Amino acid sequence: MASSSCCCRCKIPPIIPLFVFFLLVSSSFRPVRSSETGDPHARNQTFRPGDELQSLKTIRERLDKINKPAVKTIQSPDGDIIDCVLLQHQLAFDHPRLKGQKPLDPPERPGGVNTNGMGAEDFQLWSMSGETCPEGTIPIRRTTEADMLRASSVRRFGRKRPRRRVRRDSTSNGHEHAVGYVSGDQYYGAKASINVWTPRVSNQYEFSLSQMWVISGSFGDDLNTIEAGWQVSPEQYGDNYPRFFTYWTTDAYQATGCYNLLCSGFVQTNNRIAIGAAISPTSSYHGGQFDITLLIWKDPKHGNWWLEFGSGILVGYWPSFLFTRLRDHASMVQFGGEIVNSRTGGFHTSTQMGSGHFAGEGFGKASYFRNMEVVDWDNNLIPLPNLKVLADHPNCYNIQGGINRVWGNYFYYGGPGRNVKCP
């Protein structure tokens, strides 16, 4: 998983021709509003005492629902509190379809998965003290009152922004992307190794992420997605650490789904990985490189979508009943980076994507995705058929794809944001 030296050093072939395609899914914690101040939180801040009391009451009720009783508590060096919660007491089992049930046994893994070694589980700051959660429990990052107060609303805490219409214009609402994708077939999962950096995020209301999307639906109200990767989000987490995250929705982010374990949905089975916790180590410019390998696939027997970290470390699963369009298969898989540009002061943001450097700088300087694959109808991992790449603001963030014997399908991507050619 972690690599301090180059897995390969290869010459990048000419960039795959870009073309306009509907880009999918905007990751968004809140609406990005344009104003003269550029403050996406610009709104009337006058509250009545009664309103404040009711808001605090609502926050505490929500926290009581999210934070389950812990059998052990671990203090992370980054300030997080990790609660070891009995597996069957996690929030997922508050769902009416899961009440009284136990987590499922491990599924059949896709053919072609490397089973040599299990990969490192100690890739997160909280676990580096040597403390672990006991068997039969799972580690959950404790949600705090401060986390909820940073959100746009208590009701939508932990969710992405709803959209009345998912537009084909990927640049809407300040979201900018550099991605590779495949479409036009039936996909039953995806796998990739994702280079981890600590991109600079210019203000609390922006973010930078790198992830995989497994997608089905018409890009309208029936859009289903399963998502996993790493993100830097000061609003969501209160700091600038890159954090391992998951997400799901079945209605284009309107009323279903959430990040991590913040609603009844994803069922975690692993007692050593905390979803939402900070990743360490991270990559450095001209220095050591670190990546995480993620696999999402549909269990052919029960139909649930499982998440695996590294080589054989099961994190948990999304029950099939959560979904409508993804109940059968995905129609698109996407890999890449996304940022929010709030145009503070009328200028493009300086929020970085990936390493903050353009794709052309290559290994050790630009961020990468490597060994990208999809799962076919027969539960086998196969190389990406006809990978396409797209950068919607190439002067701000770009992408260059290629293929070789060691890294398979790969691309470099990212950029600094605001610069002479991206004012």
Disulfide bonds with the S-S distance in Angstrom:
Cys84-Cys133 2.05
Cys258-Cys263 2.11
Cys396-Cys422 1.95
